[in-house]
Structure formats: structure tokens, C-alpha cells
Amino acid sequence: MLDITGKRIAIVEDDIASLKYYETLLRETGAEVSTFRNGKEFVEAVTSGKAVFEMVFMDFLVPLVNGIDCTRAFRQVNRSAPVILITAYYSEQTKNEAYIAGCTEYNLKPIFPDKIYMILEKYLAPRRAYQMND
């Protein structure tokens, strides 16, 4: 099991079933998880400096402030943390907007546990040091 204890991850998702699903998977890894049911709460938390995250799982269609605008706001305060956009809505235009706004990855729902763990491993797992032999 992946151990990313202490890593701070935000989930921005208005669908309660999806929110609980992501939250359960992420908490199993030891991560500290904060949830936001609308984009406005997320934007206020990150732009006020009250919340700092090392990764964000972002739904595209969240109320009040959509996922693209949330990502833009997040990028004003954090340029490096991965933003993983997850959506049931696919279009090339949306995908392009997401990347321009600063999303790291664009994934379509449903997203299965192995994919979530792969994303966590890719961006948050400690890197193993390799030693060069003389």
C-alpha cells in the first residue's frame, strides 16, 4: 500500500458519492485530505493562505467557480503542486482550457482506484535514490 502520510491533498467535488470515494481512497494512504463542495470555498481557502496543498483533485463542473477557474486561482499561489482534473465531460476545448489554466492531468470519470494510486505514486511518493557505481 502506498504511504504518503502527511501529504496535504484537496478534493474539489460537488457529487457526494464521488467525494466520499476519493476521500476514502486518499485517507487509506495516510494523506491529510480537505474537501470542498464548491469552487468558491476552495478559492477562498487557497488565496487567503489558510490552506496549502501538495496536490488537488479537481472536478470540472463544480458550483460557483468551475474547475478551470479554481485551477487558475490555485496557480496564482502555487505553481508546482499537481492539479488533477477529473470530469465526465469531454471536449478538446475543455481539455485545452484545463491545460492552459495549469492542470497537470486531465482524466475522464469514472476513475478507478488503481489509476488514483498511480497518480499519487507518480507525483507524491518519495523518490528512491540510486547510487552510481564507480
Secondary structure, DSSP 8 states (H G I E B T S, - for coil): ----TT-EEEEE-S-HHHHHHHHHHHHTTT-EEEEESSHHHHHHHHHTTS---SEEEEESS-SSS-HHHHHHHHHHH-SSS-EEEEES---HHHHHHHHHHT-SEEEES---HHHHHHHHHHHHS---------
